[in-house]
């Protein structure tokens, strides 16, 4: 639902107990397992990010074996579809008190490095 950008489907699944922090296989890249929030950040979907955060998604867990956070995913994303807005996603994440801007990932890299 997150990968497809379906807000309605995501809401229904979450309402029925889907784990918003579960790591799922990402088929676009061979970088490990990626939680839904990171996929929404990479895709630049602010409404989906807002929904996931409101329903308990953890923005500071690492999203893959490179130890990237939601903020790093949002910064790395490229707007290629209508309705994508990575700047809005970054603003949403920065408003969240749990965000650790300087959290280091692989080789000590932070979101700013991206």
C-alpha positions, 0 to 999 in steps of 0.5 A: 500500500505504501509503495503504491501510494494508496492512502486508503489501503494503508489506513485499512491495513493499519486499522487491522493491525499492520505493523508500521515499523516492520521491515519489508523487502525492498525490491528496487534496491539490494540494500536489505529490509526497509520499513514502510516509513522509509519507503514513503520518505523515499517516494516523497509522499507527505500524506503517507508519511504523516499517516505512518508517523501518526500511527506509530512509525518510528522515524529514528530506526535504521531503514536498511543495512546501510543504517539510513534513517527516514530523514536520510531516505527523504533527502535521498529521494528524487521527485519523479512522479506527480504529487511527490514532495520531498521538501514537505516530507523533510519538514514533517520529519523535522517537526517530529521531536524524535528526529535525531538530525545527526544520527550516524549511519554507515561509515558515520554518515548523517542525513546531511551527507546525502 
